[in-house]
Amino acid sequence: MDILFGMAGSGQTQGGGIAAFLPFILIMFIIYFLMIRPQTKRQKEKQKMLESLKKGDKIVTIGGVHGTVGGFKDKGKVVVVKVDKNTDLNLNRSAIAGLAGTNVESEPLEG
């Protein structure tokens, strides 16, 4: 029986060509527009925000520390964040999550 099925398939040609790759191409297109493109847009917006920081801006760090930009060191690579009257933190620009009030998604629960 196996010989008959093997011989029956040998007379037929494999079809499809580019049509066989169409679902794969469609999936890649969808992934690009739903995942990759929005992520690059957010990265550009964050980079623009980090470059436009100035003294006096209220910020939130990645760790959740709220403070005010007090100055810059090392050619602008290090940001001095004033947390309190007597407390200054030296942070890399990359440690800043965003401006205060713009990236806070929800208020913490009081308890």
C-alpha positions in Angstrom: 0.0 0.0 0.0 2.8 2.4 0.8 4.2 1.9 -2.7 0.9 3.0 -4.3 0.7 6.1 -2.2 4.3 7.0 -2.8 3.9 6.7 -6.6 0.6 8.6 -6.6 2.4 11.6 -5.0 5.4 11.6 -7.4 3.3 12.7 -10.4 2.0 15.8 -8.6 4.1 19.0 -8.2 4.3 21.0 -5.0 2.3 24.2 -5.5 2.2 27.4 -3.6 5.4 29.3 -4.1 5.0 32.7 -2.6 1.5 31.9 -1.5 3.0 29.4 1.1 4.9 32.3 2.7 1.9 34.7 2.7 0.6 33.8 6.2 4.2 34.2 7.6 4.5 37.6 5.9 1.1 38.7 7.2 2.0 37.7 10.8 5.3 39.7 10.6 3.4 42.7 9.3 0.9 42.5 12.1 3.7 42.1 14.7 5.5 45.1 13.3 2.5 47.5 13.5 1.1 46.2 16.9 4.4 45.7 18.8 7.6 47.0 17.3 6.4 50.4 16.0 4.6 51.6 19.2 7.6 50.6 21.3 10.1 52.6 19.1 7.7 55.6 19.3 7.7 55.4 23.2 11.5 55.1 23.2 11.9 58.2 21.0 9.5 60.1 23.3 11.4 59.1 26.4 14.7 60.0 24.8 13.3 63.4 23.9 12.0 63.9 27.5 15.4 63.0 29.0 17.3 65.4 26.6 14.9 68.2 27.5 15.3 68.0 31.3 16.1 71.2 33.0 16.7 72.5 36.5 13.5 72.6 38.5 11.6 69.8 36.7 9.8 67.4 39.0 10.7 63.8 38.1 10.1 60.2 39.2 12.9 57.7 39.1 12.6 54.1 38.0 12.8 53.1 41.7 9.8 55.4 42.5 11.7 58.2 44.1 10.1 61.6 43.5 12.3 64.7 43.4 13.3 67.9 41.6 16.2 68.3 39.2 18.8 70.3 41.1 21.5 70.3 38.4 23.7 68.3 36.2 27.2 66.8 36.4 29.7 65.1 34.1 28.6 66.9 30.9 24.9 66.2 31.6 25.2 62.5 32.1 24.5 62.6 35.8 21.4 64.4 37.2 21.4 65.8 40.7 17.9 65.1 42.2 16.8 67.1 45.2 14.6 64.8 47.3 14.5 66.9 50.5 16.1 70.1 51.8 19.2 68.2 52.9 19.1 65.2 50.5 20.5 65.2 47.0 20.9 62.1 44.8 23.2 61.7 41.9 21.5 59.6 39.2 22.2 58.6 35.6 19.8 60.1 33.2 18.6 56.6 32.3 17.4 56.1 35.8 14.6 58.7 35.3 11.2 57.1 34.5 9.6 60.4 33.6 8.2 63.7 34.7 6.1 63.6 37.8 2.4 63.6 37.1 2.7 62.3 33.5 3.7 58.7 34.1 1.8 57.9 37.3 -0.9 55.5 36.2 -2.8 55.0 39.4 -2.8 56.3 42.9 -1.4 54.0 45.6 -3.9 52.5 48.0 -4.1 54.2 51.4 -4.3 51.9 54.3 
